[in-house]
């Protein structure tokens, strides 16, 4: 036990764990325990609320009580809505044998039987039952226990492991059970540096030359503000991001604590006394415009943050940033020496990819497309590793929907009238807030729709509005484009701030037109019953942008590239009959910063090589595709078509594959140039869907991930060995794993080549990066094994097809490899004798049918997963697929990946 751990924890206890708090918690928990024990199995909503109230004693933010807040609104409402399920699980947890109870927590986490509750809730029930035997499984405590043990992994995989480690730590430091939930990683590693955002305006250059920031303590009237007082709270080592003239321009590390100082910048604008921090400025090679970073930070909804809900910089001086805000700023800045100079990671882009994965998974779920996070990670990593991906499997399992979802989510043009499209055309319209002869210009902002109200600046509304009582709401009449009349409510919320008027009756109309729409607002003559009559008249409609994706249904009669791309019209000189795929390519070539997606639906309805081989070769080689032999050709809409065209590097191709008697298998040439993800619908997934069936509404995804499209294109374009390079530890382990895999395949003449090895390295890199925590941390907690499992499933097994005599030996060898217990964490791979055994697995052992052995092992792993002695699989997903292929091989004498 490091001595500094003891010292830091003692300091932490003094600050966060006073004896009075512990006593209050013991009493409160006993009351909650009595409520549960007295009404066990028949808890009413009132009983549950009473127990929760006790657990929330002293549970205010900052008091160190973490799990109490998990049981507050709105989770409470969701749980009591299913009171029967809630009672059932509380009873099971309360009555379980102590040795079996941890497995129930893991089961609860996996099944999620209760809305609003995770495995954390189940662990809290056990803690309430026996505080000295069970610990609450909350994330800060999980990380703290890992750090105290000297472990760098992301967290414990099971509650049993976590609980044992937490109890050991509690006994080692003689902690009360009631102290555990207040412990966070800072208790052992110290408080991390804070980060700040400073608005400097015209003082930026002077402050940079001086090497400091400064703010007055009070203004001329003796008033102070939190954003001035924040300067006094800065500590040595804190990070400060500098904003001026519409962009983030620099980052610095505080060289001093905030200290009292006479005025050093600002001229005669402020009183002399104030606060100062000394620092060295490191300017960014490319300043980040507020239009780029503002909306990203606005989504975080920081309390007293630097960015307003509409993505603009708030008025004020120094604002505190969260760690999530710092990650997003770093991602926007990119690989800049300024970040490295202050100790931030030199490659921040992976953070943004991890954020994108999380946001896409969540947004897709909101649209009714619920996908496992690991599947989403495989999907995104596959596209980043190679811009051609095949989705195969059961018809109706969501293959095409997933491809469409990503394309629409990243499509900046899908927001139609809003956001970037509106901003791009704003220069052609009157400016927002501009006075007109009979009114003023107003623009729909995101916060208008979010808050369901319309806000006007006081300078435009003080005189025209007839409001004798400033705070009294009244009915007004609104004319929409001079036609539709809507009654609304008008209310002046404050006399001392810009006026806000609530016009909820028009929100649906504005929402349909979209963020970025411009209007002329006029005040009309009063009418009977209405002293105030407003007219909203749409100015020019924002330009529509063509979508960044095309869904192309492959025809059963396709025989050449002309079916995919089009052809020169022999009867009409100068005209090229372009297909949707070519139109998409032409748009992508002119818009390199956006991600474009070509989705080929039912790709194997025709022989893929006949219509796609030229395209596929061009993607691989970088050579151009020949389109025609003329000097000039153009599409029917007038778009020029060059004689040849390279496949743009911002184009991603996703093909869907259904397998039946009307389709064709893919050749090795195609499979070798793609990742293949199989879609299946297991019983649990179907049961979950039938419990709450919903329609998929992809329109809800439109443009919500457009901010990540640039990072996606940039990452996919990174070259192996240059921008893409694995952590040394991961690289060594990957090399060892691939050597084993290659040995198994080579013995059966099924080895892979350099292209596949490169694709595997890129896939593992992006799979780990999408987790958002870097290679080394990901390797330590089993994510590397998930990545390798996906490698075997997506790059190796799809190439497997053939007869029982040809395919059986290699499948059995791979089966043994995937079934082998994982290598120890400290070891690189299997031993040489193991390699020899796997490579020689050409036939089943006499008297022990190999297929039956694999079936038994698979069944044991499925049914005994909660048993400590259950068999472990090296690559479980691939192993199960191999068993399915071997069953088919045994039954039919022939098998392929696509048919299993």
Helices and strands as residue ranges (DSSP letters): H 3-16, H 19-38, H 45-55, H 67-70, H 75-80, H 83-95, H 98-111, H 119-129, H 139-148, H 159-172, G 177-182, H 186-189, E 195-199, G 201-203, H 204-210, E 212-216, H 226-229, G 230-233, E 239-244, E 247-254, E 259-262, G 267-269, E 273-289, H 290-298, E 318-321, H 323-333, H 337-341, H 349-366, H 373-385, E 388-393, H 399-410, G 412-415, H 419-425, G 426-428, E 435-436, E 439-443, H 446-451, E 454-455, H 458-461, E 474-480, E 484-490, E 500-501, G 504-506, H 507-513, E 518-524, E 533-538, E 549-553, H 561-565, E 566-568, E 576-578, H 580-589, E 596-601, G 603-605, H 608-621, E 625-626, E 633-634, E 640-641, E 644-645, E 651-657, H 668-671, E 675-679, H 683-691, G 698-701, G 706-708, H 709-716, H 728-746, H 754-769, H 775-780, H 783-791, I 792-796, G 797-799, E 801-803, H 804-819, H 832-839, H 850-863, H 876-892, E 894-896, G 897-899
